[in-house]
Amino acid sequence: MIKEGNTVHLKGKKNSFFIKVEKDKIFSTHKGNIDLNQLIGKKFGDIIQTHTGEKFFVLKPTLFEIIMYGIKRQTQIIYPKDSAFITLKLGITDGMKVLESGVGSAALTIVMANAVKPTGKIYAFEREEKYIKQAYENLKLANLDKFVEIKHQSLEEKLPEDFFDTGFIDVREPWLYIENIKNSLKNGAAIGFLVPTTNQVSMTLTALKEHNFLDLEVVELLERHYKPVPDRLRPEDRMVAHTGYLIFAKKGF
Ligand SMILES: C[S@@+](CC[C@H](N)C(=O)[O-])C[C@H]1O[C@@H](n2cnc3c(N)ncnc32)[C@H](O)[C@@H]1O
């Protein structure tokens, strides 16, 4: 049953909308208005109509859809092709205490929070206060805000010691904070980084080596879409050719 506060995917023939169900609210589309009261008590898969009779399926949005089409982007985000890999690579699972910085739009936070629930937590450190409110809104859209604590704190400031099971860092100059990050991790804990340029990769690797991190790896993931035409199957003409380089390591001695 759909309740107030749920996020739904309204899927029409050509349009999709991702909205939070609120009482006594009207959602306007160019195909007509939708009285959101009519969503309450519906089941996923049911059909609703706008005041002009346009039909929409009421679907349960996937986290992929929430990240790609639902959340408000206030910074560059980590895309699902990378965040899904990061989460598996770091072995993030229920009960873990995970370090994250920065939070940005919380796109990665959503994926990691989903993996640590119900008993783990993401401890996310964000330097810019102006991003934090929307990051929480984005987490609420995914119904994962209770598994995340966002602190308005720079990675320059001391982190809790020997505390995190793993972590992921998406800031411009991660090499400046390697000592602080290392001290915050438990022995042997895995840590990951995303940086967009190769010179940032080199700076990060140098700092990781200086601080005796083990199992260093650098990887880039490419995603290529195809035109879904059975008798003329070929790649799309355009692709997102570059998002970022991923670096992984483990805390050493
Ligand atoms: C690219 S955004 C992160 C995007 C995020 N991973 C996502 O998927 O939505 C980088 C963030 O790092 C924050 N940041 C940069 N330097 C920082 C630092 N030293 N400590 C904490 N946050 C920092 C920025 O304010 C920005 O919000």
The ligand as an SDF file (V2000), in Angstrom:
LIG
                    3D

 27 29  0  0  0  0  0  0  0  0999 V2000
   32.0930   15.7840   -6.3710 C   0  0  0  0  0  0  0  0  0  0  0  0
   31.3430   16.2150   -4.8790 S   0  0  0  0  0  0  0  0  0  0  0  0
   30.8910   14.6310   -4.1760 C   0  0  0  0  0  0  0  0  0  0  0  0
   29.7560   13.9710   -4.9060 C   0  0  0  0  0  0  0  0  0  0  0  0
   29.2030   12.7690   -4.2080 C   0  0  0  0  0  0  0  0  0  0  0  0
   30.1640   11.6950   -4.1060 N   0  0  0  0  0  0  0  0  0  0  0  0
   27.9370   12.2640   -4.9110 C   0  0  0  0  0  0  0  0  0  0  0  0
   27.9660   11.1340   -5.4480 O   0  0  0  0  0  0  0  0  0  0  0  0
   26.9350   12.9900   -4.9250 O   0  0  0  0  0  0  0  0  0  0  0  0
   32.7150   16.6390   -3.8820 C   0  0  0  0  0  0  0  0  0  0  0  0
   32.3060   17.1600   -2.5120 C   0  0  0  0  0  0  0  0  0  0  0  0
   33.4420   17.1630   -1.6690 O   0  0  0  0  0  0  0  0  0  0  0  0
   33.3510   18.2840   -0.8130 C   0  0  0  0  0  0  0  0  0  0  0  0
   34.7020   18.5360   -0.3040 N   0  0  0  0  0  0  0  0  0  0  0  0
   35.7830   18.9960   -0.9810 C   0  0  0  0  0  0  0  0  0  0  0  0
   36.8600   19.0530   -0.1770 N   0  0  0  0  0  0  0  0  0  0  0  0
   36.4470   18.6010    1.0450 C   0  0  0  0  0  0  0  0  0  0  0  0
   37.0990   18.4130    2.2940 C   0  0  0  0  0  0  0  0  0  0  0  0
   38.3870   18.7330    2.4690 N   0  0  0  0  0  0  0  0  0  0  0  0
   36.3950   17.9180    3.3380 N   0  0  0  0  0  0  0  0  0  0  0  0
   35.0710   17.6040    3.1850 C   0  0  0  0  0  0  0  0  0  0  0  0
   34.4000   17.7670    2.0230 N   0  0  0  0  0  0  0  0  0  0  0  0
   35.0760   18.2600    0.9650 C   0  0  0  0  0  0  0  0  0  0  0  0
   32.7830   19.3650   -1.7290 C   0  0  0  0  0  0  0  0  0  0  0  0
   32.2020   20.4050   -0.9740 O   0  0  0  0  0  0  0  0  0  0  0  0
   31.7740   18.5940   -2.5440 C   0  0  0  0  0  0  0  0  0  0  0  0
   30.5120   18.5940   -1.9360 O   0  0  0  0  0  0  0  0  0  0  0  0
  1  2  1  0
  2  3  1  0
  2 10  1  0
  3  4  1  0
  4  5  1  0
  5  6  1  0
  5  7  1  0
  7  8  2  0
  7  9  1  0
 10 11  1  0
 11 12  1  0
 11 26  1  0
 12 13  1  0
 13 14  1  0
 13 24  1  0
 14 15  1  0
 14 23  1  0
 15 16  2  0
 16 17  1  0
 17 18  1  0
 17 23  2  0
 18 19  1  0
 18 20  2  0
 20 21  1  0
 21 22  2  0
 22 23  1  0
 24 25  1  0
 24 26  1  0
 26 27  1  0
M  CHG  2   2   1   9  -1
M  END
$$$$
